[in-house]
Amino acid sequence: MLNWIYVDKDNLFLTHGNRTQSIAHVVGPWDWTDDEEGVMLEGWEGFVAVEMDEDEEVDGLKWQLYYDRWDDKLGKGKKVGGRRVLPVSLERRILPEELRKQQEQEAESKMQVKSTGDLKTKLDLKDPNDSRKKR
C-alpha cells in the first residue's frame, strides 16, 4: 500500500497514511531547495524537531518531526505543551549507484507474483441455467 506523507492540520506533526487519511491535512506542495538538497513544504524549510516526554517515546525515539507552518516555534512552544523545539533541515542523501540498484532489485523482487504448481482449474463462464442452443 502506498502511504502519503502529510502534516496533521491541527497539531502540525508529520505523519503518514493513505490518501483518504491525508486529504483533510497539509499534503503539499513539496519541493526541493534551490541546491536540490533540502526538502521544502509550502515553499520553505519550516521543519522542527520536538522533544517528546518519556511516556510518549515510541521504540526509544525521543524526537518527533513537526512543521512550523507559521514560523513561530509552534506558538512559542504552546502548541506542543512547552516541550523543547529545535529547527531542523531535511536533507536528501543520494545513494551510490550500486546501492541504489541493489535496493531497487530487492524492492522489485518483493513485488513479484510467485506461483507454484500448475493451473488445472477451468474457468467456465457459461450460465448453467441458459438452455439456449447454439446454432
C-alpha positions in Angstrom: 0.0 0.0 0.0 1.3 3.5 -0.9 1.2 5.9 2.0 1.3 9.7 1.8 3.5 11.9 4.0 1.5 14.8 5.3 1.2 17.3 8.1 -1.6 17.0 10.6 -3.5 20.2 10.1 -4.4 20.6 13.8 -1.2 19.6 15.6 1.3 20.2 12.8 3.3 16.9 13.2 4.4 14.9 10.2 2.8 11.6 9.8 1.7 9.2 7.0 -1.4 7.4 5.9 -3.4 6.5 2.9 -4.9 9.2 0.6 -8.2 9.2 2.5 -6.5 9.8 5.8 -4.3 12.6 4.3 -6.9 14.5 2.3 -8.0 16.9 5.0 -4.5 17.8 6.1 -1.4 19.6 4.6 -0.3 17.3 1.8 1.9 19.8 -0.2 3.2 21.2 -2.3 6.6 19.6 -1.5 9.7 20.8 -3.3 13.5 21.0 -3.3 15.6 23.9 -2.2 17.5 25.7 -5.0 20.5 23.4 -4.5 18.2 20.4 -4.6 19.4 19.0 -1.3 16.8 20.3 1.2 13.1 19.5 1.3 10.6 22.3 1.4 6.9 22.3 2.2 4.7 25.2 1.0 7.8 26.9 -0.3 10.0 26.9 2.7 12.0 24.7 5.1 9.9 25.1 8.2 10.6 21.8 9.9 11.3 21.5 13.6 12.0 18.6 16.0 10.0 18.4 19.2 11.4 16.6 22.2 8.9 14.0 23.4 8.1 13.3 27.0 9.5 9.9 28.2 6.0 8.4 28.3 5.4 9.5 24.7 8.5 7.9 23.3 7.9 5.2 20.7 10.5 2.5 20.3 13.0 4.6 22.1 12.6 7.6 19.7 12.8 10.8 21.6 12.0 13.4 18.9 9.1 14.0 16.6 9.1 16.0 13.4 6.8 18.9 13.1 6.1 21.6 10.5 6.3 25.2 12.0 3.8 26.5 9.4 3.6 30.0 10.9 7.3 30.3 11.7 6.6 31.0 15.4 8.3 27.9 17.0 4.8 26.2 17.2 3.2 29.1 19.1 6.4 29.6 21.2 6.0 26.0 22.3 2.4 26.4 23.4 1.2 24.1 20.6 3.5 21.3 22.0 3.0 21.8 25.7 6.2 23.8 26.3 8.4 21.0 25.1 11.8 21.8 23.5 11.6 22.8 19.8 14.7 22.8 17.6 14.8 23.9 14.0 15.9 21.1 11.6 16.6 20.8 7.9 15.5 17.7 5.9 18.4 16.9 3.5 18.4 14.3 0.8 21.3 11.9 0.5 21.9 10.5 -2.9 22.8 6.8 -2.7 25.7 5.4 -4.6 24.6 3.9 -7.9 25.5 0.3 -6.8 23.5 0.6 -3.5 20.5 2.2 -5.3 20.4 -0.6 -7.9 20.6 -3.2 -5.1 17.6 -1.6 -3.3 15.6 -1.4 -6.5 16.2 -5.1 -7.2 15.2 -6.0 -3.6 12.0 -3.9 -3.9 11.3 -5.4 -7.3 11.7 -9.0 -6.0 9.2 -8.2 -3.2 6.7 -7.1 -5.8 7.0 -10.2 -8.0 4.0 -12.5 -8.0 5.1 -16.0 -7.2 3.2 -19.0 -8.4 3.6 -22.6 -7.6 2.1 -25.8 -9.0 0.1 -25.8 -12.2 -3.2 -24.4 -13.3 -5.7 -27.2 -13.6 -8.8 -25.3 -12.8 -11.0 -24.5 -15.8 -12.9 -21.2 -15.7 -16.4 -21.7 -17.2 -18.3 -18.5 -17.6 -21.4 -20.1 -19.2 -24.6 -19.8 -17.3 -25.7 -23.4 -16.4 -29.3 -22.2 -16.4 -29.1 -20.9 -20.0 -30.9 -23.5 -22.1 -30.5 -21.8 -25.5 -28.8 -23.9 -28.0 -26.1 -22.6 -30.2 -26.8 -22.6 -34.0 
